[in-house]
Structures are given as structure tokens and as C-alpha cells.
Amino acid sequence: MYYVYKYAVLFVFSIALGFAFNMFLLPHEVLSGGVTGLAMILGLLSPINSGIWLVILNIPVFIIGLMKLGKEFIWNSIFSVFITSVSMQYIPIMKVTDDALLSAVFGGVITGIAIGFIVRFYGSTGGADIIGLVVTQKRDIPLGVLIFGINSTVVFISGFVFSWNLAILTMASIYITGVVIDRVHTRHIKLSLMVVTTKGEELKNELIGNLIRGITVMTGYGAYSNNENKVLYTVITRYELALVKSLIKNVDPKAFVSVSETSEVIGNFRKS
């Protein structure tokens, strides 16, 4: 049931992303940052089409994502990119408003919401998203800040190729997108997770195999039943919560799970 829900979310917000591009950003020629923007620049400076450059530049990014983030993440990302691409073929490119700044703002908000939910359900839109997610595995930096930094670098370069007015308008749009992503994604928020289960060893191995967090395992007894249970304790990011809930349900649907927000973590937050 969870996977149906997950792919429904990825499907809806991938279409929303195509809507933001075709109805708000592309009609006013607001450029893309990151890998897409770099492909546009290389397409103008070389005889190779921008679409071919986009594929070429995304290949190493997806390989890195496969090694660092896993097969499920890459499949979700391919699914999301495919749905966005198809939706852009059917959603007409038309101006909702003649005000370019207003379009950049609303386009940035919708794009941020869409990317935030796609990433929250363990997917991406390729390019800067994947690079940002790999970095946030090692550094507790808000994803939106990283994506804005990567995209703004490319937009700055595009100012020399296209026009500075267009580059500044694009910078405003991707800044808004980055802020909204962090409101939706919230990976930097830490959660304390306690799981009481009869399948302690199996669940411990499953969590260790899919997370970069250490886990403390304790033995407990039910006050009413007097049955012995294993108590697993760890600290995760809010971004990882959806994955963790799925893993727990697959191993022990009857496990007791307690999740609470953690204000501060001191010490080793990741596996050595």
C-alpha cells in the first residue's frame, strides 16, 4: 500500500513540475540552473544538441546516485523524470500572466513544492538534486541551500551567454525554489526513533543495510505480557522517516514505533 501511495505522490508532483515549467517559467524564457542549464549553454556553444548534452551530463550523476543512494532512489528518479518529460509534451506552453517576475515567483514556488515532495519520497528530478542529496548524506546542510548554490553557479555562467536580466530573473526563481524545498523536505530536522520488536536481529540488519546511522540495541520486557523484546534506538533525519517506516512495516508490521523531534545531536551521528 505504501508503494502505491509513494508512486501516486511522485506521479502527481512530477506533473506539477511540468505544469510549473510550461505555464510559468518557459513562456518567459526563465532558464534552468544545474545540469539542465549547463546543457543549454553547451548546446549553444557546440554543434551538439542540448538534449544530447543533458543525457551525457546526467549519466555520471545517475551513476553516483546509484552508488551512493541505491537502486530504489534511481528508479524513483527515472520514473519522476519520465512523467515530467511526458507531461511537458501535453501541457501547453502558455503565459498565465504577462508579468515575468510574478511568473518567476509562482513558478519557483510550485517547482519547490514539487521537488520537495519528490525528494521526500526518495526520488529526484536528476542533476543538482542528486548531487545535493549525496552531499547531505555527509554534511547536515539544507538541501534547498545546496541546490540553490549549484544552480546559481550555472545561472551566473549563463549570464555571459544569454542576458543578465534573464539570469537575474532566473536567480530569483531558483532562490524561491530552494527556500520552498527546505520547507517541504526538512532533511536537516533530526528525529529520535525507538522501535520495540520481537524481530530485533532481522530489523537491525535491515536498518543498518539501508541507513548510514548507528543503532543501539537493548533488551526489554513487556510489563503486561512479560515477553522479551528488543528495543532499537537511533536518530535519523526527517527525510529518512518514510524509508524507515517502510522497512519496519516489511520486517515487523506489529512493531511498536515511537518518533519524536530532537532539538540537538552531540557526538557521532553516522556509522563509523
C-alpha positions in Angstrom: 0.0 0.0 0.0 2.9 2.3 0.8 4.4 1.9 -2.6 1.1 2.7 -4.3 0.9 5.9 -2.2 4.6 6.7 -2.9 4.3 6.4 -6.7 1.0 8.3 -6.7 2.8 11.2 -4.9 5.7 11.0 -7.4 3.3 11.0 -10.3 1.2 14.0 -9.1 4.1 16.2 -8.3 6.1 15.3 -11.4 3.1 16.5 -13.4 3.0 19.7 -11.2 6.7 20.2 -12.1 5.9 20.1 -15.8 3.0 22.5 -15.2 5.3 25.0 -13.5 7.8 24.8 -16.4 5.3 25.2 -19.2 2.9 27.6 -17.7 5.2 29.9 -15.7 8.9 29.6 -16.5 9.3 28.7 -20.1 6.9 31.3 -21.6 9.1 34.0 -20.1 12.3 32.1 -21.0 13.4 31.8 -17.4 16.4 29.5 -17.6 17.1 26.3 -15.7 20.1 26.0 -13.5 22.2 23.0 -12.7 22.7 20.2 -15.2 19.9 21.4 -17.4 21.2 24.9 -17.6 24.7 23.7 -18.3 23.3 21.5 -21.2 21.6 24.6 -22.6 24.9 26.5 -22.5 26.9 23.7 -24.1 24.2 23.3 -26.8 24.7 26.9 -27.8 28.4 26.8 -27.8 28.8 23.5 -29.7 27.1 21.7 -32.6 25.7 19.0 -30.2 22.1 19.4 -29.3 21.2 20.5 -25.7 19.1 17.3 -25.3 22.1 15.1 -26.0 24.2 17.1 -23.6 21.5 16.7 -21.0 21.7 12.9 -21.3 25.5 12.9 -21.4 25.8 15.1 -18.3 23.2 13.2 -16.3 24.9 9.8 -16.9 27.7 10.3 -14.4 25.3 12.0 -12.0 22.9 9.0 -12.0 25.9 6.6 -11.6 26.9 8.5 -8.5 23.3 8.4 -7.3 23.2 4.6 -7.9 26.4 4.0 -5.9 25.6 6.4 -3.0 21.7 6.4 -2.8 20.7 3.0 -4.1 18.6 1.3 -6.9 15.3 2.3 -5.4 16.3 6.0 -5.5 17.4 5.8 -9.1 14.3 4.0 -10.2 12.1 6.6 -8.5 14.2 9.4 -10.1 13.8 7.9 -13.6 10.1 7.5 -13.0 9.8 11.1 -11.9 11.9 12.5 -14.8 9.9 10.4 -17.3 6.5 11.6 -16.0 7.7 15.2 -16.0 9.0 14.9 -19.6 5.7 13.3 -20.8 3.6 15.9 -19.1 5.6 18.7 -20.7 4.7 17.3 -24.1 1.0 17.6 -23.4 0.7 20.7 -21.1 0.6 23.7 -23.5 3.3 26.4 -23.2 1.3 29.5 -22.4 1.6 32.6 -20.2 -0.6 32.6 -17.1 0.4 36.2 -16.6 2.4 38.7 -18.7 4.4 39.7 -15.6 7.7 37.9 -15.8 8.6 38.5 -12.2 5.2 37.2 -11.0 5.7 34.1 -13.2 9.2 33.5 -11.8 7.9 33.7 -8.2 4.9 31.4 -8.7 6.9 29.1 -10.9 9.6 28.9 -8.3 7.1 28.1 -5.5 5.4 25.4 -7.5 8.7 23.9 -8.5 10.0 24.0 -4.9 6.8 22.2 -3.6 7.0 19.6 -6.4 10.8 18.9 -5.9 10.4 18.9 -2.1 7.7 16.1 -2.2 9.5 14.1 -4.9 12.7 14.1 -2.8 10.8 13.5 0.4 9.5 10.2 -1.2 13.0 9.1 -2.1 13.2 10.4 -5.7 14.7 13.3 -7.6 14.5 15.3 -10.8 18.1 14.4 -11.7 21.1 16.7 -11.9 21.5 19.1 -8.9 19.0 17.2 -6.8 21.2 14.0 -6.8 24.4 15.9 -6.2 22.7 17.8 -3.3 21.4 14.6 -1.8 24.8 12.9 -1.9 26.4 15.8 -0.1 23.7 16.0 2.6 24.5 12.4 3.4 27.8 13.6 4.7 27.0 17.2 5.7 23.9 18.4 7.6 23.2 21.2 5.1 19.7 22.0 4.0 19.0 20.5 0.5 17.5 23.7 -0.8 20.6 25.7 0.0 22.8 23.2 -1.8 20.5 23.1 -4.9 20.4 26.9 -5.0 24.2 27.1 -4.8 24.7 24.6 -7.6 22.1 26.1 -9.8 23.1 29.7 -9.2 26.7 28.9 -10.3 25.4 27.7 -13.7 23.0 30.7 -14.0 25.9 33.1 -13.3 27.8 31.5 -16.2 24.6 31.7 -18.4 24.6 35.5 -17.8 27.6 35.8 -20.1 25.9 33.6 -22.8 22.3 34.8 -22.6 21.4 38.1 -20.9 21.9 39.4 -17.4 18.3 40.4 -17.0 17.2 36.8 -17.7 19.9 35.4 -15.5 18.9 37.6 -12.5 15.2 36.7 -13.0 16.2 33.0 -13.0 18.3 33.5 -9.9 15.2 34.9 -8.1 13.2 31.9 -9.2 15.7 29.2 -8.1 16.2 31.1 -4.8 12.5 30.8 -4.1 12.5 27.2 -5.2 15.4 26.4 -2.7 13.6 28.1 0.2 10.3 26.1 -0.5 12.2 22.8 -0.9 13.6 23.2 2.6 10.1 23.9 4.0 8.9 20.6 2.4 11.9 18.4 2.6 13.2 19.1 6.1 16.0 16.6 6.0 18.1 18.7 8.4 15.5 18.2 11.2 16.5 15.2 13.4 14.2 12.6 14.8 14.7 10.2 17.7 13.4 6.7 16.7 12.6 3.9 19.2 11.3 0.6 18.0 10.1 -2.3 20.2 10.0 -5.5 18.2 10.2 -9.3 18.5 12.3 -9.4 15.4 15.3 -7.4 16.7 18.1 -9.0 14.8 16.3 -9.0 11.4 15.1 -5.4 11.8 18.6 -4.3 13.0 20.2 -5.8 9.9 17.6 -4.2 7.6 18.1 -0.8 9.1 21.9 -0.9 9.1 21.8 -2.1 5.5 19.8 0.9 4.4 20.8 3.7 6.7 24.1 5.4 7.5 23.1 5.7 11.2 24.4 3.7 14.1 21.8 1.8 16.2 21.7 1.0 19.9 20.0 -2.4 20.7 18.6 -3.1 24.2 16.6 -6.0 25.7 13.3 -5.2 27.2 10.3 -7.0 28.8 6.6 -6.3 28.3 5.2 -5.2 31.7 1.9 -6.9 30.9 2.9 -9.9 28.7 6.4 -10.5 30.3 7.6 -11.3 26.8 11.2 -10.4 25.9 11.5 -7.8 23.1 14.4 -6.0 21.5 14.4 -2.2 21.7 16.2 -0.4 18.9 17.1 3.3 19.3 18.6 5.6 16.7 18.5 9.2 15.5 17.5 9.8 11.8 16.6 12.8 9.7 13.0 13.6 8.9 13.8 12.8 5.2 14.7 9.2 6.2 11.5 8.7 8.1 9.4 7.5 5.1 12.1 4.9 4.2 12.4 3.7 7.8 8.7 3.3 8.3 8.6 1.2 5.1 11.5 -1.0 6.3 9.9 -1.6 9.7 6.5 -2.5 8.2 8.1 -5.0 5.9 10.0 -6.8 8.7 7.6 -6.5 11.6 4.2 -4.9 11.0 3.3 -5.3 14.7 6.4 -3.4 15.9 5.8 -0.5 18.4 7.4 2.6 17.0 7.9 6.0 18.7 9.1 9.0 16.8 10.0 12.4 18.4 11.7 15.5 17.2 15.3 16.0 18.5 16.5 19.6 19.1 20.2 18.8 19.1 22.6 15.9 18.4 26.1 15.8 20.0 28.5 13.0 19.1 28.8 10.6 16.2 25.6 10.9 14.1 26.7 8.5 11.4 28.1 5.0 11.2 31.9 5.0 11.5 
